[in-house]
Amino acid sequence: MRDTISDAATTLLRRANNDYGTDDLVQRFGEAHKKPTGGLSLRQLMDDYLADPSVTRGEKTLLSYRIVFDAIEELMGPDKLVRDVNRADCTRVRALLQTIPKNARKVYPGKSLQDAARLAKIDGKPLMSVGTINSYLINQSSLFNWAVKEELADRNPAADLQLADPVKDKNKPVPLGDLPKLFQMPLYTGCVDDENGYRRLSRLATGASTRNADRYFEERCTSPSH
């Protein structure tokens, strides 16, 4: 206690003389109560994730991680701590992926992804499809899911960032409530001379298998009311 009081007096005197160097008091108490630093970096996380012995990944799978991991390193920095990554960081990765051209590494070899995106805009190069972008976003989410599982992160900041895919949306079946209006069109009224067309439409509208669509067709086209 006496030593502590003496050290405190010394510290106050040094501060009064504008001396802010490390002293015995700071070393004794300041360091002990200093907020702990450190943790796993993003680069370490990505290396550990791909090296996980519980998962077998082929060469193509490993290559599929290259673009999104490069985007993460470019935008967040390889030394950023995993626990410091937030939702905004992952959203920036998504925004970059939306501007990257197809086969970016081949079209612009040696360029960063951000430079490739800028050049692609100037050169009018076609961009990656929504499906491809979503596959990378799923990989990003899988990375942070693994970090949570390994207790390296408290949450997954990259969850549910996928884009709406217009190609997939086109294949969604027509709501059943809209079918009566659809089948009242002149082309399908009575199913006259257009059996195949009716079957094709019923499969598209209901999302049914061929057998179910044919059953639907028979019920619609062979009943007395038709």
MIDRENGU-165026 format. One record per residue (C-alpha): residue in one letter; z, x, y. Coordinates in steps of 0.2 Angstrom, whole numbers, plus 5000, padded with zeros to 4 digits. Each point is the difference from the previous one (the first is absolute). Layout:
R;mitor;up;east;north
R;a;Z;X;Y
...
END
This chain:
R;mitor;up;east;north
R;m;5000;5000;5000
R;r;5004;5014;5012
R;d;4984;5009;4996
R;t;4991;4983;5003
R;i;5008;4998;5017
R;s;4996;5018;5004
R;d;4982;4998;4995
R;a;4998;4984;5010
R;a;5007;5009;5016
R;t;4987;5014;4997
R;t;4986;4988;4998
R;l;5005;4991;5016
R;l;5000;5016;5010
R;r;4983;5005;4993
R;r;4992;4984;5004
R;a;5008;5001;5018
R;n;4990;5016;5001
R;n;4984;4992;4994
R;d;5001;5009;4983
R;y;4994;4987;4987
R;g;4999;5013;4986
R;t;5007;4996;4982
R;d;5019;5003;5000
R;d;5014;4999;4987
R;l;5004;4982;5004
R;v;4982;4994;4998
R;q;4998;5009;4984
R;r;5017;4993;4993
R;f;4997;4982;5005
R;g;4982;4997;5007
R;e;4991;5006;4984
R;a;5011;4991;4988
R;h;4997;4983;5009
R;k;4982;5003;5004
R;k;4988;4987;4993
R;p;4992;5007;4984
R;t;4982;5005;5001
R;g;4987;5003;4987
R;g;4992;4990;4986
R;l;4984;4999;4991
R;s;4984;5003;5011
R;l;4985;4989;4997
R;r;4990;5015;4993
R;q;5014;5002;4987
R;l;5000;4982;4996
R;m;4982;4999;4997
R;d;5000;5016;4989
R;d;5015;4993;4990
R;y;4992;4983;4998
R;l;4984;5007;4993
R;a;5010;5011;4989
R;d;5011;4986;4993
R;p;5000;5004;4981
R;s;5003;4982;4996
R;v;4983;4995;5005
R;t;4983;5006;4994
R;r;4986;5001;5013
R;g;4982;5005;4997
R;e;4989;5010;5012
R;k;4992;4985;5008
R;t;5017;4992;5003
R;l;5007;5016;5008
R;l;4984;5001;5011
R;s;5003;4982;5006
R;y;5016;5006;5008
R;r;4992;5014;5010
R;i;4993;4989;5015
R;v;5016;4991;5003
R;f;5011;5015;4998
R;d;4990;5010;5012
R;a;5001;4985;5012
R;i;5019;5000;4998
R;e;5001;5019;5003
R;e;4988;4999;5015
R;l;5009;4985;5009
R;m;5018;5003;4995
R;g;5001;5019;4997
R;p;5004;5008;4983
R;d;5017;5005;5005
R;k;5006;4983;5006
R;l;5015;4994;4990
R;v;4997;4985;4988
R;r;5015;4991;5007
R;d;4993;5001;5017
R;v;4983;4991;4996
R;n;4999;4983;5007
R;r;4989;4985;5000
R;a;4990;5005;5015
R;d;4996;5017;4992
R;c;4992;4991;4985
R;t;4991;4988;5010
R;r;4992;5014;5010
R;v;4994;5007;4983
R;r;4992;4983;4997
R;a;4991;5000;5017
R;l;4993;5017;4996
R;l;4994;4995;4983
R;q;4990;4986;5008
R;t;4990;5012;5011
R;i;4996;5013;4986
R;p;4982;5001;4994
R;k;4995;4998;4982
R;n;5001;5017;4991
R;a;5008;5008;5015
R;r;5003;5017;4992
R;k;4982;5001;4995
R;v;4992;4994;5016
R;y;5012;5010;5011
R;p;5006;5015;4990
R;g;5014;5010;5007
R;k;5004;4987;5013
R;s;5017;4991;5002
R;l;4999;4981;4996
R;q;5003;4996;5018
R;d;4985;5011;5005
R;a;4990;4992;4986
R;a;5004;4983;5007
R;r;4995;5005;5018
R;l;4984;5008;4994
R;a;4996;4985;4989
R;k;5001;4988;5015
R;i;4988;5011;5010
R;d;4988;5002;4985
R;g;5001;4982;4995
R;k;5005;5004;4982
R;p;5005;4986;4988
R;l;5019;4998;4998
R;m;5010;4998;4984
R;s;5001;4982;4993
R;v;5016;4990;5002
R;g;5002;5001;4981
R;t;5000;5019;5001
R;i;5012;5000;5015
R;n;5012;4989;4990
R;s;5000;5011;4985
R;y;5006;5014;5011
R;l;5013;4989;5008
R;i;5006;4996;4983
R;n;5002;5018;4996
R;q;5010;5003;5016
R;s;5011;4986;4996
R;s;5002;5006;4982
R;l;5005;5017;5007
R;f;5015;4993;5010
R;n;5004;4988;4986
R;w;5003;5015;4989
R;a;5010;5008;5014
R;v;5012;4985;5000
R;k;5001;5000;4981
R;e;5005;5019;5001
R;e;5013;4996;5014
R;l;4990;5011;5012
R;a;4997;4985;5012
R;d;5010;4984;5004
R;r;4985;4989;5001
R;n;4981;5000;4999
R;p;4992;5000;5017
R;a;4982;4998;4993
R;a;5003;4984;4990
R;d;4987;4986;5002
R;l;4988;5008;5013
R;q;4984;4995;4991
R;l;4986;4993;5010
R;a;4993;4983;4996
R;d;4984;5002;4989
R;p;4986;4989;5005
R;v;4991;5004;4984
R;k;5014;4994;4989
R;d;5003;4985;5011
R;k;4982;4994;4996
R;n;5005;4998;4982
R;k;5014;4989;5003
R;p;4998;4983;4992
R;v;4997;4985;5011
R;p;5015;4989;5002
R;l;5000;4985;4988
R;g;5003;4988;5014
R;d;4983;5005;5007
R;l;4990;4998;4984
R;p;4996;4981;5002
R;k;4991;5004;5017
R;l;4991;5015;4992
R;f;4993;4990;4985
R;q;4995;4985;5012
R;m;4986;5012;5006
R;p;4983;4993;4996
R;l;4995;5014;4989
R;y;5015;4996;4988
R;t;5001;4981;5001
R;g;4997;4993;4983
R;c;4996;5018;4994
R;v;4981;4995;4998
R;d;4989;5014;4995
R;d;5013;5014;5005
R;e;5012;5002;4985
R;n;5000;5019;5002
R;g;5003;4999;5018
R;y;5015;4988;4998
R;r;5007;5011;4987
R;r;4999;5016;5011
R;l;5008;4991;5014
R;s;5014;4993;4990
R;r;5004;5017;4994
R;l;5000;5008;5017
R;a;5010;4985;5008
R;t;5013;5000;4987
R;g;5001;5018;4994
R;a;4999;4993;4983
R;s;4993;5009;4984
R;t;4983;4995;4994
R;r;5008;4988;4986
R;n;5011;4992;5013
R;a;4986;4998;5012
R;d;4989;4992;4987
R;r;5013;4988;4996
R;y;5002;4996;5018
R;f;4982;4997;5001
R;e;4999;4988;4985
R;e;5014;4990;5007
R;r;4992;4998;5017
R;c;4982;4998;4994
R;t;5001;4990;4984
R;s;5013;4987;5006
R;p;4993;4982;5003
R;s;5003;5002;5018
R;h;4987;5014;5001
END
